[in-house]
Amino acid sequence: MNRNTQTPDSPLRFRVVLVDDEPTARVHLTNRLKSHPEIEIVGEAEDVTSANDLVQTLKPDLIFLDIQMPKKNGFALLPKLENLVPQPAVVFVTAYDEYAIRAFEANALDYLTKPVSPARLAKTILRLSKPTVSETAVPHPVAEAEKRLEAEDLVLLRDKSLSMMVKVGEIAAIEAHGDYTRILLNEGKNLMMKQTLFLWESQLPTDLFAKVSRSLLVNTQSVAKMVRKNLLSWELHLQGSKEPIKLSNLESKRLRAAL
């Protein structure tokens, strides 16, 4: 039963798709979910391609999504969900250890570690019912959290159809562009996200990132060199980046004080 066809007096039912390349993992989670009558498993998939086909057809309320799968990891499915109305909620299922999971708390309705425990799954189902799934959007990158991220924590970066996980310490700098931010990585890559600089600032470790201006955060460990161009401006060169960032005298002073 789809929750959209329920009567006001009927109990909530959530249509669920399981995505995991390991059949035994899907069986394990299925057995755990049998204790929750509000959950109806409507389909299973073993990779991102088959998962997308299934989700587009079935339009589930919730997806239990494995992260580590061959060919494409689970994050590659997220951009494909954006055309669905309402968008299904996502619960990450992961083998990542505790230090990395803190980043996931901001990116999904919830996360579960393998093997899934009955008590932890019960908490997830409870969260599912609090707001309803129809009010829950596809995971949003880096939302407010109770604890700041650390250099070894993983964050989910998304740019249109591209999704990737990187360690916080691999982010070289973040530039504000209105409601968007340009993320510069140590390896020279960059991407644009719909995410404000203010929210990044509230999440990133203060002992690693310096606020150089209202539009720029810099990882002090990623600074290769600073070059004075004239009396009024400097160039900031980051590790792995070919394009320097222009700084004013005041901005360069702030950054040099943080190094």
VEXKESE-685533 format. One line per 8 residues: number of its first residue (from 0); their letters; for each residue x, z, y of N, C-alpha, C, O. Coordinates in steps of 0.1 Angstrom, whole numbers, plus 2048, in hexadecimal, padded with zeros to 3 digits. Layout:
VEXKESE-685533
NUM	A	X:Z:Y:X:Z:Y:X:Z:Y:X:Z:Y | ...
***
This chain:
VEXKESE-685533
0	MNRNTQTP	809:800:7F4:800:800:800:809:800:80C:812:808:80E | 806:7F7:815:80E:7F6:822:808:801:82B:7FB:802:82C | 810:808:832:80B:813:83B:802:80D:846:7F9:814:84B | 803:800:849:7FB:7FA:854:7EC:7F9:84F:7E3:7F7:858 | 7E9:7F9:842:7DC:7F8:83D:7D5:805:839:7CA:805:834 | 7DC:810:83C:7D7:81D:838:7CC:822:842:7CC:81E:84D | 7C3:82A:83C:7B9:830:844:7BF:83D:84B:7C9:842:846 | 7B9:842:855:7BF:84E:85C:7C0:859:853:7C9:862:855
8	DSPLRFRV	7B7:85B:849:7B7:866:840:7C0:865:834:7C3:86E:82D | 7C6:859:832:7CE:857:826:7DC:85B:829:7E1:85B:834 | 7E3:860:81E:7F1:865:820:7FA:859:824:7F8:84D:820 | 805:85C:82B:80F:852:82E:815:84C:822:819:854:819 | 817:83F:822:81E:838:817:828:82F:81D:825:828:827 | 834:82F:818:83F:827:81E:844:81D:813:848:821:808 | 843:810:817:848:806:80E:857:804:80F:85C:802:81A | 85E:805:804:86D:806:804:873:7FB:7FC:86F:7F7:7F2
16	VLVDDEPT	87F:7F6:802:887:7ED:7FA:895:7F4:7F8:89A:7FA:802 | 89A:7F3:7EC:8A7:7F9:7E9:8B2:7ED:7E9:8AF:7E3:7E2 | 8BD:7EF:7F0:8C7:7E5:7F0:8D5:7EB:7EB:8DA:7F4:7F2 | 8D9:7E7:7E0:8E6:7ED:7DA:8EB:7E3:7CF:8E3:7DE:7C7 | 8F7:7E0:7CF:8FD:7D7:7C5:8FE:7DD:7B7:901:7D6:7AE | 8FD:7EA:7B7:8FF:7F1:7AA:8F1:7F4:7A4:8EA:7FC:7AA | 8ED:7EE:799:8E0:7F1:793:8DE:800:790:8D3:805:791 | 8E9:806:78B:8E8:815:788:8E4:81D:794:8DD:827:793
24	ARVHLTNR	8EA:819:7A0:8E7:820:7AC:8D8:81F:7B0:8D2:828:7B5 | 8D3:813:7AE:8C5:810:7B1:8BC:818:7A8:8B2:81E:7AC | 8C0:819:79B:8B8:821:792:8B8:830:795:8AE:837:795 | 8C4:834:799:8C5:842:79D:8BD:846:7A9:8B6:850:7A9 | 8BD:83D:7B3:8B5:840:7BF:8A6:83E:7BC:89E:846:7C1 | 8A2:835:7B4:894:833:7B0:88F:840:7A9:884:844:7AC | 897:845:7A0:893:852:799:891:85D:7A3:888:866:7A1 | 89A:85E:7AD:899:868:7B7:88C:867:7BF:886:871:7C3
32	LKSHPEIE	889:85A:7C2:87D:858:7CB:870:85A:7C4:866:85B:7CA | 870:85B:7B7:864:85D:7AF:85E:86A:7B3:852:86C:7B1 | 866:873:7B8:861:881:7BC:859:880:7C9:854:88B:7CD | 859:875:7D0:853:874:7DD:848:869:7DC:84A:85D:7DE | 83B:86E:7DA:830:864:7D9:82D:85C:7E5:827:851:7E4 | 833:860:7F0:830:858:7FC:839:84B:7FD:837:843:805 | 843:84A:7F4:84C:83F:7F3:847:835:7E8:845:839:7DD | 846:828:7EC:843:81E:7E3:84E:813:7E3:850:80C:7ED
40	IVGEAEDV	855:812:7D8:860:808:7D8:85A:7FB:7D5:854:7F9:7CA | 85C:7F1:7DE:856:7E4:7DD:860:7D9:7D9:85C:7CE:7D6 | 86D:7DD:7D9:876:7D3:7D5:884:7D8:7D5:887:7E3:7DB | 88D:7D1:7CE:89B:7D4:7CD:8A4:7C8:7CF:8A0:7BD:7CC | 8B0:7CA:7D5:8B9:7BE:7D7:8C7:7C3:7D5:8CA:7CF:7D6 | 8D0:7BA:7D1:8DE:7BD:7CD:8E8:7B9:7D7:8F4:7BC:7D6 | 8E4:7B1:7E1:8ED:7AD:7EC:8E5:7AA:7F9:8D9:7AA:7F9 | 8EC:7A7:803:8E6:7A5:810:8DD:798:810:8D2:799:816
48	TSANDLVQ	8E1:78D:80A:8D9:781:80A:8CC:783:803:8C1:780:809 | 8CC:789:7F7:8BF:78B:7F0:8B7:796:7F7:8AB:795:7F7 | 8BE:7A0:7FD:8B7:7AA:805:8AF:7A4:811:8A4:7A8:813 | 8B5:79B:818:8AF:795:823:8A3:78D:81F:898:78E:825 | 8A4:786:814:898:77E:810:88D:787:80C:881:785:80F | 890:792:805:886:79C:801:87F:7A3:80D:873:7A4:80D | 888:7A7:816:882:7AE:822:87A:7A5:82A:86F:7AA:82F | 87E:799:82D:876:790:835:868:78D:82E:85F:78B:835
56	TLKPDLIF	868:78D:821:85B:78B:81A:852:797:819:846:796:81C | 858:7A2:816:851:7AE:813:84E:7B7:820:844:7BE:820 | 857:7B5:82A:856:7BD:836:854:7CC:833:849:7D2:836 | 85E:7D2:82D:85C:7E1:829:85D:7EA:836:861:7E5:840 | 859:7F6:833:85A:800:83E:868:806:83F:86D:80A:849 | 86F:806:833:87C:80D:832:885:806:829:881:801:81E | 892:806:82C:89C:800:823:8A7:80A:820:8AD:810:829 | 8A9:80D:813:8B5:815:80F:8C0:80B:80D:8C0:803:804
64	LDIQMPKK	8CA:80C:816:8D4:801:817:8E2:806:813:8E8:80E:81A | 8E7:801:808:8F5:804:805:8FF:7FD:80F:8FB:7F2:814 | 90A:803:811:913:7FE:81B:91E:7F5:814:920:7EA:819 | 924:7FA:80A:92F:7F3:804:92A:7EA:7F9:928:7EF:7ED | 929:7DD:7FC:924:7D3:7F2:92E:7C7:7F3:934:7C5:7FD | 92F:7C0:7E8:938:7B4:7E8:933:7A9:7F1:927:7A9:7F5 | 93B:7A0:7F6:938:795:7FF:935:79A:80D:93D:798:816 | 92A:7A1:80F:926:7A6:81C:922:7B5:81A:91B:7B8:811
72	NGFALLPK	927:7BD:824:922:7CB:823:914:7CC:828:90F:7C3:82E | 90F:7D8:827:901:7DA:82A:8FE:7D8:839:8F2:7D5:83D | 908:7DA:842:905:7D8:850:902:7CA:854:8FC:7C7:85E | 906:7C0:84B:902:7B2:84E:8F3:7B0:84D:8EF:7A5:852 | 8EC:7B9:847:8DD:7B7:847:8D7:7BA:854:8CC:7B5:857 | 8DC:7C3:85B:8D6:7C9:867:8D1:7BE:871:8C5:7BF:876 | 8DA:7B5:875:8D5:7AB:87F:8C9:7A2:87A:8C1:79D:882 | 8C8:7A1:86D:8BD:799:867:8B0:7A0:867:8A5:79A:865
80	LENLVPQP	8B0:7AD:86B:8A3:7B4:86B:89D:7B3:879:891:7B8:87A | 8A4:7AE:883:89F:7AF:891:892:7A7:893:88B:7A9:89D | 88F:79D:88B:883:795:88D:877:79B:887:86C:796:889 | 878:7A6:880:86D:7AC:879:866:7B6:883:86C:7BD:88A | 858:7B5:883:850:7BE:88B:845:7C4:883:83D:7BD:87D | 846:7D2:881:850:7DB:886:85D:7D9:87E:85C:7D5:872 | 868:7DD:883:874:7DD:87C:875:7E9:872:871:7F4:875 | 87A:7E6:866:87B:7F1:85C:886:7FB:860:890:7F7:866
88	AVVFVTAY	883:807:85C:88E:812:85E:898:80F:853:895:809:849 | 8A4:815:855:8AF:813:84C:8B5:821:849:8B8:829:852 | 8B7:823:83C:8BF:82F:838:8CB:82A:831:8CA:823:827 | 8D7:82D:836:8E3:829:830:8E6:831:824:8E4:83D:823 | 8EB:82A:819:8EF:831:80D:8FE:82E:80C:902:822:80B | 906:838:80C:915:836:80E:91D:83F:805:919:84A:802 | 929:83B:802:933:843:7FB:93D:848:804:947:84F:800 | 93B:845:811:945:84A:81B:945:859:81C:93B:85F:819
96	DEYAIRAF	951:85F:81F:952:86D:81F:94C:873:82C:948:86B:835 | 94C:880:82D:945:887:838:94A:883:846:942:882:84F | 957:881:848:95C:87E:856:956:871:85B:954:870:867 | 954:868:852:94F:85B:857:940:85B:859:93B:854:862 | 939:864:852:92A:863:853:925:868:860:91A:864:863 | 92C:870:868:927:874:875:923:868:87D:919:869:885 | 92A:85D:87C:927:851:884:919:84B:87F:912:845:887 | 916:84C:872:90A:846:86D:8FE:84E:872:8F3:848:873
104	EANALDYL	8FF:85B:875:8F3:862:879:8ED:85C:886:8E1:85E:888 | 8F5:855:88E:8EF:84F:89A:8EB:841:897:8E5:83B:8A1 | 8ED:83C:88B:8EA:82D:889:8DF:82A:880:8DC:81F:87D | 8D8:834:87B:8CD:832:871:8C3:83D:872:8C6:848:878 | 8B8:83B:86B:8AF:846:869:8B6:852:862:8B3:85D:866 | 8BE:84F:859:8C6:859:851:8D0:852:849:8D2:846:849 | 8D8:85A:842:8E2:855:839:8E2:85E:82C:8DE:869:82D | 8E6:858:821:8E7:85F:815:8F4:85C:80E:8F9:851:80F
112	TKPVSPAR	8FA:866:808:907:864:801:904:863:7F2:8FB:86A:7ED | 90C:85B:7EB:90B:859:7DD:913:864:7D6:91E:868:7DA | 90E:86A:7CB:900:868:7C6:8F6:870:7CE:8F9:87A:7D3 | 8EA:86A:7D0:8E0:86F:7D8:8DA:87C:7D2:8D6:87C:7C6 | 8DA:887:7D9:8D5:893:7D4:8C6:895:7D8:8C2:890:7E2 | 8BE:89B:7CF:8B0:89D:7D2:8AD:8A4:7DF:8A4:8A0:7E7 | 8B5:8AE:7E2:8B2:8B6:7EE:8B5:8AE:7FB:8AE:8AE:805 | 8C0:8A6:7FB:8C3:89E:806:8B9:892:808:8B6:88F:813
120	LAKTILRL	8B5:88D:7FD:8AB:882:7FE:89E:888:804:897:881:80B | 89A:894:800:88E:89A:805:88E:89B:814:884:899:81B | 89A:89E:81A:89C:89F:828:89A:892:82F:894:890:83A | 89F:887:828:89D:87A:82E:88E:876:82E:88A:870:838 | 887:879:823:879:875:823:871:87D:82E:868:878:834 | 875:88A:830:86F:892:83A:871:88B:848:868:88A:850 | 87E:887:84B:880:880:857:878:873:859:874:86F:864 | 876:86D:84E:86F:860:84E:861:862:852:85B:859:859
128	SKPTVSET	85B:86E:850:84D:871:853:84B:876:861:840:878:866 | 856:879:868:855:880:875:853:877:881:848:877:886 | 85E:86D:885:854:864:889:851:85B:87E:859:85A:874 | 846:853:87F:843:849:875:84D:83E:876:854:83C:880 | 84E:836:86B:858:82C:86A:855:821:874:85F:81B:879 | 849:81F:878:846:814:882:84C:817:88F:84D:80E:897 | 84F:824:892:855:828:89E:864:828:89E:86B:82B:8A8 | 86A:824:892:878:825:890:87E:818:890:87A:80F:889
136	AVPHPVAE	888:815:899:88E:808:89A:89A:806:891:89E:810:88A | 89E:7FA:88F:8AB:7F7:888:8B6:800:88E:8B6:802:89A | 8BF:805:886:8CA:80E:88A:8D0:809:897:8D4:7FD:899 | 8D1:812:8A1:8D7:80F:8AE:8E5:814:8AE:8E8:81F:8AA | 8EF:80C:8B3:8FD:810:8B3:8FF:81C:8BC:8FC:81B:8C8 | 905:826:8B7:90A:832:8BF:900:837:8C8:900:834:8D4 | 8F7:840:8C3:8EE:847:8CC:8F3:855:8CE:8FD:859:8C9 | 8EB:85D:8D6:8EF:86B:8D8:8F1:872:8CB:8E9:870:8C2
144	AEKRLEAE	8FA:87B:8CB:8FC:883:8BF:901:891:8C3:905:893:8CF | 900:89A:8BA:903:8A8:8BE:912:8AA:8BF:917:8B3:8C6 | 91A:8A2:8B8:928:8A4:8B8:92F:897:8BB:92B:88C:8B7 | 93A:898:8C3:942:88C:8C7:949:886:8BA:94C:88D:8B1 | 94A:879:8BB:952:872:8B0:961:876:8B2:965:87A:8BC | 968:874:8A7:976:876:8A6:97D:868:8A3:976:85F:8A0 | 98A:868:8A5:992:85B:8A3:98F:855:896:98F:848:895 | 98E:85C:88B:98C:857:87E:97E:854:87A:97B:84E:86F
152	DLVLLRDK	974:858:882:966:855:880:964:846:881:96A:83F:888 | 95A:841:879:956:833:879:94A:831:883:941:83A:883 | 94A:826:88A:93E:823:892:93A:814:88E:942:80C:88A | 92D:812:88F:927:805:88D:927:7FD:899:920:801:8A3 | 92E:7F2:89A:92E:7E9:8A5:925:7DC:8A2:927:7D7:897 | 91D:7D8:8AB:914:7CC:8A9:914:7C3:8B4:913:7C7:8C0 | 916:7B6:8B2:916:7AC:8BC:90F:7A0:8B6:914:798:8AE | 902:79F:8BA:8F9:794:8B4:8F9:795:8A5:8F4:79F:8A0
160	SLSMMVKV	8FE:78B:89E:8FE:78B:890:909:792:889:90A:794:87D | 913:797:891:91F:79D:88C:91D:7AC:88C:919:7B2:896 | 920:7B3:880:920:7C1:87F:92D:7C5:878:931:7BF:86E | 933:7CF:87D:940:7D4:877:941:7E3:879:93C:7E9:883 | 948:7E9:870:94C:7F7:871:95A:7F9:875:963:7F2:86F | 95D:801:880:96B:803:884:96D:812:886:963:819:889 | 979:816:885:97C:824:889:97D:825:898:980:81C:89F | 978:831:89D:978:833:8AB:986:830:8B1:987:82A:8BC
168	GEIAAIEA	991:834:8AA:99E:832:8AF:9A2:824:8B0:9AD:821:8B7 | 99B:81B:8AA:99E:80C:8AB:998:806:8B7:99A:7FA:8B9 | 990:80D:8BE:98A:808:8CB:994:809:8D6:998:815:8D9 | 999:7FF:8DC:9A3:7FF:8E6:99D:802:8F4:9A3:80A:8FC | 992:7FD:8F7:98C:7FF:904:97D:7FB:904:979:7F3:8FB | 975:800:90D:967:7FC:90E:964:7F9:91D:967:802:925 | 95F:7ED:920:95B:7E9:92D:94C:7E8:92F:945:7E3:926 | 947:7ED:93A:939:7ED:93D:935:7DF:943:93C:7DA:94B
176	HGDYTRIL	92A:7DA:93E:924:7CE:943:915:7D0:944:90D:7CB:93B | 910:7D8:94E:902:7DB:94F:8FF:7E4:943:905:7EF:941 | 8F4:7E1:93C:8F0:7E8:931:8F8:7E5:924:8F5:7EB:919 | 901:7DC:925:90A:7D8:91A:918:7DE:91C:91C:7E2:927 | 91F:7DE:911:92D:7E1:912:935:7D7:90A:931:7D3:8FF | 941:7D4:90F:94B:7CC:908:955:7D5:901:95C:7DD:907 | 955:7D4:8F4:95E:7DC:8EC:96A:7D5:8E8:96A:7CA:8E2 | 976:7DA:8EC:983:7D3:8E9:98A:7DB:8DE:98B:7E8:8DF
184	LNEGKNLM	98D:7D5:8D3:993:7DB:8C8:9A2:7D9:8C8:9A8:7D0:8CE | 9A9:7E2:8C1:9B8:7E2:8C1:9BE:7D5:8BB:9C8:7D1:8BF | 9B6:7CF:8B2:9BB:7C2:8AC:9B9:7B6:8B5:9BC:7AB:8B1 | 9B3:7B8:8C1:9B2:7AD:8CA:9A4:7A7:8CA:9A0:79F:8D3 | 99B:7AB:8C1:98D:7A6:8C1:985:7AE:8CB:989:7B9:8CF | 97A:7A8:8D0:971:7AF:8D9:963:7AA:8D6:961:79F:8D1 | 959:7B2:8D9:94B:7AE:8D7:943:7B5:8E2:947:7BF:8E8 | 937:7B0:8E4:92E:7B5:8EE:922:7BC:8E7:91C:7B6:8DE
192	MKQTLFLW	91F:7C8:8EC:914:7D0:8E6:90A:7D4:8F1:90E:7D6:8FC | 8FE:7D5:8ED:8F4:7DB:8F6:8F5:7EA:8F5:8ED:7F0:8ED | 8FD:7F0:8FC:900:7FE:8FC:907:802:909:910:7FC:90D | 902:80C:90F:907:810:91C:914:817:91B:917:81E:911 | 91D:816:925:929:81D:926:927:82C:926:92F:834:920 | 91D:831:92D:91A:83F:92D:918:845:91F:91D:850:91D | 911:83E:917:90F:843:909:91B:843:901:91E:84C:8F9 | 924:839:903:931:839:8FC:939:845:901:93F:84C:8F9
200	ESQLPTDL	939:847:90E:941:852:913:93C:860:90D:945:868:90B | 92F:861:90B:92A:86E:906:92E:86F:8F7:92D:87B:8F2 | 932:865:8F0:935:865:8E2:944:866:8DE:948:86C:8D5 | 94C:85F:8E6:95A:85D:8E3:962:86A:8E6:95F:872:8EF | 96D:86C:8DE:975:878:8E0:97C:878:8EE:983:86E:8F1 | 97B:882:8F5:981:883:902:990:884:902:997:881:90C | 996:888:8F7:9A5:889:8F6:9AB:87B:8F3:9B7:87A:8F3 | 9A2:871:8F0:9A8:864:8ED:9A4:85A:8F7:9AC:851:8FA
208	FAKVSRSL	998:85B:8FD:993:851:907:993:856:915:98E:861:917 | 999:84E:91E:999:852:92C:98F:849:934:98E:83D:932 | 987:850:93D:97E:848:945:986:844:951:989:84C:95A | 989:837:952:991:831:95D:989:82E:969:98E:830:974 | 97D:82A:966:973:827:971:965:828:96C:963:82C:960 | 95B:826:974:94E:826:970:94A:81B:966:940:81C:95F | 953:812:964:951:806:95B:95B:805:951:95B:7FA:94A | 964:80E:94F:96F:80D:945:973:81A:93F:976:823:945
216	LVNTQSVA	973:819:931:979:824:929:985:81E:922:984:813:91C | 990:825:921:99C:820:91B:9A1:82A:910:9A2:836:913 | 9A4:825:905:9AB:82D:8FA:9BA:82E:8FE:9C1:824:8FE | 9BE:83A:901:9CC:83C:906:9D6:839:8FC:9E2:835:8FF | 9D2:839:8EF:9DC:836:8E5:9DD:827:8E3:9E6:822:8DC | 9D5:81F:8E9:9D5:811:8E8:9DC:80A:8F4:9DD:7FD:8F4 | 9E1:811:8FD:9E7:80C:909:9F5:807:905:9FE:80F:901 | 9F8:7FA:907:A05:7F4:904:A0E:7F6:910:A1A:7FB:90F
224	KMVRKNLL	A09:7F2:91C:A11:7F3:928:A08:7F1:934:9FD:7EC:933 | A0C:7F6:940:A05:7F3:94C:A0F:7ED:956:A1B:7F1:957 | A0B:7E2:95C:A14:7DA:965:A0E:7DA:973:A02:7D6:974 | A16:7DD:97D:A11:7DC:98A:A13:7CE:98F:A1E:7C8:98E | A08:7C8:994:A08:7BA:999:A0B:7B9:9A7:A12:7B0:9AC | A05:7C2:9AF:A08:7C2:9BE:A04:7D0:9C3:A03:7DA:9BB | A03:7D2:9D0:A00:7DF:9D6:9F3:7E4:9D2:9F0:7F0:9D3 | 9EA:7DC:9CE:9DC:7E0:9CC:9D7:7E0:9BE:9CC:7E5:9BB
232	SWELHLQG	9DE:7D9:9B5:9D9:7D7:9A7:9E4:7D9:99D:9F0:7D7:99F | 9DF:7DC:991:9E7:7DD:985:9E1:7D5:979:9D5:7D1:97A | 9E8:7D3:96F:9E3:7CD:963:9E5:7D6:957:9F0:7DC:955 | 9DA:7D9:950:9DB:7E1:944:9DC:7D8:937:9D3:7D0:935 | 9E6:7DA:930:9E8:7D2:923:9E5:7DB:917:9EB:7E6:916 | 9DC:7D7:90F:9D8:7DF:903:9DE:7D9:8F7:9E1:7CD:8F6 | 9E0:7E2:8ED:9E6:7DD:8E0:9DD:7D2:8DA:9D1:7D4:8D8 | 9E4:7C7:8D6:9DD:7BC:8CF:9D4:7B3:8D8:9CF:7A9:8D3
240	SKEPIKLS	9D3:7B6:8E5:9CB:7AE:8EE:9D4:7A5:8F7:9DE:7AA:8FC | 9D1:799:8F8:9D8:78F:900:9D4:78F:90F:9DC:78B:917 | 9C8:794:911:9C2:793:91F:9C3:7A1:925:9BD:7AB:920 | 9CB:7A3:930:9CC:7B0:936:9BF:7B4:93E:9B7:7AB:941 | 9BD:7C0:941:9B2:7C5:949:9B8:7C9:957:9C2:7D0:958 | 9B1:7C4:961:9B5:7C7:96E:9B1:7D5:973:9A5:7D8:971 | 9BA:7DC:979:9B7:7E9:97E:9BA:7EB:98C:9C4:7E4:991 | 9B3:7F3:994:9B6:7F6:9A1:9C1:801:9A1:9C4:807:996
248	NLESKRLR	9C7:804:9AD:9D1:80F:9AD:9CB:81C:9A8:9D1:824:9A1 | 9BE:81F:9AD:9B8:82C:9A9:9B6:82C:99A:9B8:836:993 | 9B1:821:994:9AF:820:986:9BC:822:97E:9BC:829:974 | 9C6:81C:983:9D3:81D:97C:9D8:82B:97C:9DE:830:973 | 9D6:832:988:9DA:83F:989:9D3:849:97F:9D9:851:979 | 9C6:847:97E:9BE:84F:975:9C3:84D:966:9C4:856:95F | 9C6:840:963:9CA:83D:955:9D8:843:953:9DB:849:948 | 9E1:841:95C:9EF:846:95A:9EE:856:959:9F7:85B:952
256	AAL	9E5:85C:960:9E4:86B:95F:9DF:86F:951:9E2:87A:94D | 9D8:866:94A:9D3:86A:93D:9DC:866:932:9DB:86B:927 | 9E7:85F:935:9F0:85A:92A:9FA:866:927:A03:864:91E
***
